[in-house]
Amino acid sequence: MSDTDNERLLEKKPAISAELVQWLDKNFPVVSPSFQDTEREIFYCVGQRSVVDHLHSLFKEQNDHLTE
């Protein structure tokens, strides 16, 4: 695969299913940190949730375009 092919592949957004978004929401919910959590644990959880939120956003964007 050439560099150009790789660039095109990275530019194209994959289809995101409702099932995937629901599964991620269930397994990586929004949670408030406790006082016992270390900064590292908090940052790790925030990072996980950030990915879920991003995929949620892509799913919404993808489905908004279908109704236009």
N, CA, C and O atoms as a MOPAC input file, in Angstrom:
PM7 MOZYME 1SCF
protein

 N      0.84800 1    -1.17700 1     0.00000 1
 C      0.00000 1     0.00000 1     0.00000 1
 C      0.89000 1     1.23600 1     0.00000 1
 O      1.82700 1     1.33400 1     0.79300 1
 N      0.59900 1     2.16500 1    -0.87900 1
 C      1.42000 1     3.36600 1    -0.97900 1
 C      1.03000 1     4.38300 1     0.09000 1
 O     -0.00300 1     4.25500 1     0.74700 1
 N      1.88300 1     5.39700 1     0.24500 1
 C      1.59000 1     6.46700 1     1.20300 1
 C      0.29200 1     7.17700 1     0.84900 1
 O     -0.47300 1     7.54700 1     1.74000 1
 N      0.03600 1     7.37200 1    -0.44000 1
 C     -1.18400 1     8.03800 1    -0.88500 1
 C     -2.41400 1     7.21300 1    -0.51200 1
 O     -3.42300 1     7.76200 1    -0.06700 1
 N     -2.32800 1     5.89600 1    -0.69300 1
 C     -3.43900 1     5.01800 1    -0.31600 1
 C     -3.69400 1     5.09000 1     1.18600 1
 O     -4.84500 1     5.13000 1     1.62100 1
 N     -2.62700 1     5.10800 1     1.97500 1
 C     -2.76100 1     5.22100 1     3.42900 1
 C     -3.41200 1     6.53500 1     3.82300 1
 O     -4.26100 1     6.56600 1     4.71300 1
 N     -3.02300 1     7.61600 1     3.16800 1
 C     -3.59300 1     8.93000 1     3.46900 1
 C     -5.08500 1     8.95200 1     3.15600 1
 O     -5.87400 1     9.48300 1     3.93800 1
 N     -5.47500 1     8.38300 1     2.02300 1
 C     -6.89800 1     8.33200 1     1.65700 1
 C     -7.68300 1     7.50300 1     2.66500 1
 O     -8.79100 1     7.87300 1     3.05300 1
 N     -7.11400 1     6.39300 1     3.08300 1
 C     -7.77200 1     5.52300 1     4.05200 1
 C     -7.98900 1     6.25700 1     5.37300 1
 O     -9.04400 1     6.11700 1     5.99200 1
 N     -7.01000 1     7.02700 1     5.80500 1
 C     -7.12800 1     7.76500 1     7.06100 1
 C     -8.11100 1     8.92800 1     6.94900 1
 O     -8.72400 1     9.30800 1     7.94700 1
 N     -8.27000 1     9.49400 1     5.76900 1
 C     -9.19000 1    10.61600 1     5.57500 1
 C    -10.64300 1    10.16200 1     5.56700 1
 O    -11.52500 1    10.90300 1     5.99900 1
 N    -10.89900 1     8.95000 1     5.08000 1
 C    -12.25900 1     8.44400 1     4.98000 1
 C    -12.74500 1     8.01200 1     6.35900 1
 O    -12.09100 1     7.22200 1     7.04000 1
 N    -13.89700 1     8.53600 1     6.76300 1
 C    -14.45600 1     8.16300 1     8.06200 1
 C    -15.16900 1     6.82500 1     7.93600 1
 O    -15.93000 1     6.62200 1     6.99000 1
 N    -14.93900 1     5.91600 1     8.86600 1
 C    -15.62200 1     4.62400 1     8.80000 1
 C    -17.08300 1     4.76400 1     9.21000 1
 O    -17.44600 1     5.70500 1     9.91600 1
 N    -17.90700 1     3.84400 1     8.77600 1
 C    -19.30700 1     3.81700 1     9.20400 1
 C    -19.34500 1     3.40800 1    10.67500 1
 O    -18.70700 1     2.43600 1    11.07800 1
 N    -20.09300 1     4.15400 1    11.45900 1
 C    -20.22900 1     3.88900 1    12.89200 1
 C    -21.65700 1     3.39200 1    13.12300 1
 O    -22.61500 1     4.06000 1    12.73400 1
 N    -21.80100 1     2.24200 1    13.74400 1
 C    -23.13900 1     1.68800 1    13.97900 1
 C    -23.68900 1     2.15300 1    15.32300 1
 O    -22.94100 1     2.47100 1    16.24800 1
 N    -25.01400 1     2.18400 1    15.40400 1
 C    -25.68200 1     2.52500 1    16.66000 1
 C    -25.32700 1     1.49300 1    17.72100 1
 O    -25.15900 1     1.82900 1    18.89300 1
 N    -25.21300 1     0.23900 1    17.30300 1
 C    -24.87400 1    -0.83700 1    18.22900 1
 C    -23.50500 1    -0.60200 1    18.87700 1
 O    -23.33700 1    -0.81900 1    20.07700 1
 N    -22.54000 1    -0.16400 1    18.08400 1
 C    -21.20100 1     0.11400 1    18.61200 1
 C    -21.24700 1     1.26000 1    19.61500 1
 O    -20.66800 1     1.16200 1    20.69700 1
 N    -21.92300 1     2.33100 1    19.26800 1
 C    -22.00600 1     3.49700 1    20.15200 1
 C    -22.68900 1     3.12200 1    21.47000 1
 O    -22.24900 1     3.53900 1    22.54100 1
 N    -23.76000 1     2.33700 1    21.38600 1
 C    -24.47000 1     1.90400 1    22.60000 1
 C    -23.57300 1     1.01800 1    23.46800 1
 O    -23.55900 1     1.15500 1    24.69100 1
 N    -22.83000 1     0.11700 1    22.83700 1
 C    -21.94800 1    -0.77400 1    23.58000 1
 C    -20.85800 1     0.02500 1    24.29700 1
 O    -20.56600 1    -0.21600 1    25.46800 1
 N    -20.26500 1     0.97400 1    23.58000 1
 C    -19.21500 1     1.80400 1    24.17600 1
 C    -19.76000 1     2.64900 1    25.31500 1
 O    -19.11100 1     2.79000 1    26.35200 1
 N    -20.95800 1     3.21600 1    25.12900 1
 C    -21.58400 1     4.00400 1    26.20000 1
 C    -21.77900 1     3.16400 1    27.45800 1
 O    -21.55200 1     3.63200 1    28.57400 1
 N    -22.19900 1     1.92800 1    27.26400 1
 C    -22.44800 1     1.03600 1    28.40200 1
 C    -21.14700 1     0.64500 1    29.10300 1
 O    -21.09800 1     0.58000 1    30.33200 1
 N    -20.10800 1     0.38800 1    28.33400 1
 C    -18.85200 1    -0.10400 1    28.90000 1
 C    -17.88700 1     0.99000 1    29.34900 1
 O    -16.98600 1     0.73600 1    30.14800 1
 N    -18.07500 1     2.19900 1    28.84000 1
 C    -17.22200 1     3.33300 1    29.22400 1
 C    -18.10900 1     4.53700 1    29.54800 1
 O    -18.07800 1     5.54400 1    28.84000 1
 N    -18.90300 1     4.43000 1    30.62300 1
 C    -19.84200 1     5.50500 1    30.95500 1
 C    -19.13600 1     6.74700 1    31.48200 1
 O    -17.96600 1     6.72000 1    31.86500 1
 N    -19.89100 1     7.82700 1    31.48400 1
 C    -19.40300 1     9.06500 1    32.10400 1
 C    -19.47900 1     8.84700 1    33.61200 1
 O    -20.55200 1     8.57800 1    34.15300 1
 N    -18.34800 1     8.96200 1    34.28000 1
 C    -18.31500 1     8.77700 1    35.73100 1
 C    -17.54500 1     9.92800 1    36.37300 1
 O    -16.60300 1    10.47300 1    35.79800 1
 N    -17.96900 1    10.27100 1    37.56100 1
 C    -17.24400 1    11.28600 1    38.32300 1
 C    -16.11000 1    10.61200 1    39.07200 1
 O    -16.30200 1     9.54400 1    39.65400 1
 N    -14.93100 1    11.22100 1    39.06700 1
 C    -13.81300 1    10.61400 1    39.79500 1
 C    -14.04200 1    10.69100 1    41.30100 1
 O    -14.73400 1    11.57700 1    41.80100 1
 N    -13.44700 1     9.74600 1    41.99900 1
 C    -13.52400 1     9.78300 1    43.46300 1
 C    -12.21700 1    10.37300 1    43.99400 1
 O    -11.24300 1    10.51500 1    43.25600 1
 N    -12.21200 1    10.70300 1    45.24800 1
 C    -11.01200 1    11.28200 1    45.85500 1
 C     -9.86200 1    10.28300 1    45.93700 1
 O     -8.70100 1    10.67300 1    46.05900 1
 N    -10.19000 1     8.98900 1    45.87000 1
 C     -9.14800 1     7.96000 1    45.94200 1
 C     -8.44300 1     7.76100 1    44.59300 1
 O     -7.35500 1     7.18800 1    44.54700 1
 N     -9.05000 1     8.22400 1    43.50600 1
 C     -8.45400 1     8.04800 1    42.17700 1
 C     -7.20500 1     8.89900 1    42.01800 1
 O     -7.16200 1    10.05200 1    42.44800 1
 N     -6.20000 1     8.31900 1    41.40000 1
 C     -4.98600 1     9.08800 1    41.10400 1
 C     -5.22500 1     9.91300 1    39.84300 1
 O     -6.15700 1     9.64900 1    39.08300 1
 N     -4.38300 1    10.90400 1    39.63300 1
 C     -4.48400 1    11.70300 1    38.41100 1
 C     -4.38000 1    10.80800 1    37.18500 1
 O     -5.10700 1    10.98400 1    36.20800 1
 N     -3.48000 1     9.86200 1    37.24800 1
 C     -3.27200 1     8.94000 1    36.12400 1
 C     -4.55600 1     8.17300 1    35.79900 1
 O     -4.91900 1     8.04000 1    34.63000 1
 N     -5.24500 1     7.66900 1    36.82900 1
 C     -6.50600 1     6.94600 1    36.62700 1
 C     -7.57600 1     7.85800 1    36.04600 1
 O     -8.33400 1     7.45400 1    35.16300 1
 N     -7.63400 1     9.06800 1    36.53700 1
 C     -8.61600 1    10.03400 1    36.03500 1
 C     -8.34500 1    10.35100 1    34.57400 1
 O     -9.26700 1    10.33400 1    33.75900 1
 N     -7.10300 1    10.63900 1    34.23200 1
 C     -6.74700 1    10.95700 1    32.84600 1
 C     -7.03700 1     9.78100 1    31.92000 1
 O     -7.48500 1     9.97300 1    30.79000 1
 N     -6.78300 1     8.56800 1    32.39400 1
 C     -7.03200 1     7.36700 1    31.60300 1
 C     -8.53000 1     7.25200 1    31.28200 1
 O     -8.90900 1     7.02000 1    30.13400 1
 N     -9.36700 1     7.41500 1    32.29900 1
 C    -10.81700 1     7.32100 1    32.10600 1
 C    -11.33700 1     8.44900 1    31.22000 1
 O    -12.20900 1     8.23000 1    30.38000 1
 N    -10.81200 1     9.63300 1    31.40400 1
 C    -11.21100 1    10.77100 1    30.56100 1
 C    -10.83200 1    10.49900 1    29.10900 1
 O    -11.59800 1    10.82000 1    28.20100 1
 N     -9.67500 1     9.92000 1    28.88300 1
 C     -9.24800 1     9.58000 1    27.53100 1
 C    -10.15500 1     8.55000 1    26.89000 1
 O    -10.50900 1     8.67600 1    25.71800 1
 N    -10.53800 1     7.52500 1    27.65500 1
 C    -11.46100 1     6.51700 1    27.13200 1
 C    -12.77500 1     7.17000 1    26.72600 1
 O    -13.29500 1     6.93000 1    25.63700 1
 N    -13.29400 1     7.98800 1    27.60900 1
 C    -14.59200 1     8.61500 1    27.34900 1
 C    -14.49700 1     9.58600 1    26.18000 1
 O    -15.45500 1     9.74300 1    25.42300 1
 N    -13.37000 1    10.22500 1    26.03100 1
 C    -13.16900 1    11.15400 1    24.91800 1
 C    -13.32200 1    10.43000 1    23.58000 1
 O    -13.90700 1    10.97600 1    22.64500 1
 N    -12.80800 1     9.22400 1    23.48600 1
 C    -12.94400 1     8.43500 1    22.25400 1
 C    -14.41100 1     8.08700 1    22.02200 1
 O    -14.90300 1     8.18700 1    20.89900 1
 N    -15.11000 1     7.67800 1    23.07900 1
 C    -16.53600 1     7.35400 1    22.95900 1
 C    -17.30900 1     8.58200 1    22.48500 1
 O    -18.14300 1     8.48300 1    21.58500 1
 N    -17.03800 1     9.72600 1    23.08200 1
 C    -17.72800 1    10.95900 1    22.69200 1
 C    -17.45200 1    11.31100 1    21.23100 1
 O    -18.34500 1    11.76000 1    20.51400 1
 N    -16.21300 1    11.10400 1    20.80000 1
 C    -15.85600 1    11.39700 1    19.40900 1
 C    -16.61700 1    10.47700 1    18.45500 1
 O    -17.13300 1    10.93400 1    17.43500 1
 N    -16.68800 1     9.19800 1    18.77600 1
 C    -17.43000 1     8.26700 1    17.93000 1
 C    -18.92500 1     8.57700 1    17.93700 1
 O    -19.60500 1     8.42200 1    16.92200 1
 N    -19.42800 1     9.01300 1    19.08600 1
 C    -20.82200 1     9.46200 1    19.18800 1
 C    -21.06100 1    10.61400 1    18.20900 1
 O    -22.06200 1    10.63400 1    17.49300 1
 N    -20.15300 1    11.54600 1    18.19000 1
 C    -20.23500 1    12.70700 1    17.31100 1
 C    -20.18900 1    12.29000 1    15.83200 1
 O    -20.96500 1    12.78900 1    15.01700 1
 N    -19.27700 1    11.37500 1    15.49800 1
 C    -19.19900 1    10.88500 1    14.12100 1
 C    -20.48000 1    10.15300 1    13.72000 1
 O    -20.95000 1    10.29200 1    12.59100 1
 N    -21.04200 1     9.37800 1    14.64400 1
 C    -22.28800 1     8.66600 1    14.37200 1
 C    -23.41400 1     9.65400 1    14.07300 1
 O    -24.16800 1     9.47600 1    13.11600 1
 N    -23.52200 1    10.68900 1    14.89300 1
 C    -24.56200 1    11.70000 1    14.68900 1
 C    -24.36000 1    12.40500 1    13.34900 1
 O    -25.31200 1    12.58500 1    12.59000 1
 N    -23.14100 1    12.79600 1    13.06400 1
 C    -22.82000 1    13.47000 1    11.80600 1
 C    -23.16100 1    12.58400 1    10.60600 1
 O    -23.73200 1    13.05300 1     9.62100 1
 N    -22.81200 1    11.32100 1    10.69600 1
 C    -23.05500 1    10.37800 1     9.60900 1
 C    -24.56100 1    10.22300 1     9.37500 1
 O    -25.00300 1    10.15100 1     8.22900 1
 N    -25.34000 1    10.17100 1    10.44200 1
 C    -26.78300 1     9.98300 1    10.30400 1
 C    -27.51200 1    11.26300 1     9.96000 1
 O    -28.57700 1    11.21500 1     9.34500 1
 N    -26.97000 1    12.40700 1    10.33900 1
 C    -27.54800 1    13.68600 1     9.92400 1
 C    -27.44800 1    13.83800 1     8.41700 1
 O    -28.35500 1    14.37700 1     7.78400 1
 N    -26.34300 1    13.36200 1     7.83500 1
 C    -26.14900 1    13.45800 1     6.38300 1
 C    -27.10100 1    12.52500 1     5.63200 1
 O    -27.43600 1    12.79300 1     4.47800 1
 N    -27.53800 1    11.44400 1     6.26100 1
 C    -28.45800 1    10.51600 1     5.60600 1
 C    -29.84500 1    11.10400 1     5.46700 1
 O    -30.58300 1    10.74900 1     4.54900 1
 N    -30.20900 1    12.00800 1     6.37800 1
 C    -31.57300 1    12.59300 1     6.35600 1
 C    -31.65200 1    13.85200 1     5.51300 1
 O    -32.73500 1    14.40900 1     5.33700 1
 N    -30.52900 1    14.30800 1     4.99000 1
 C    -30.53100 1    15.53400 1     4.17600 1
 C    -30.94700 1    15.23100 1     2.76100 1
 O    -31.00900 1    16.13700 1     1.92900 1

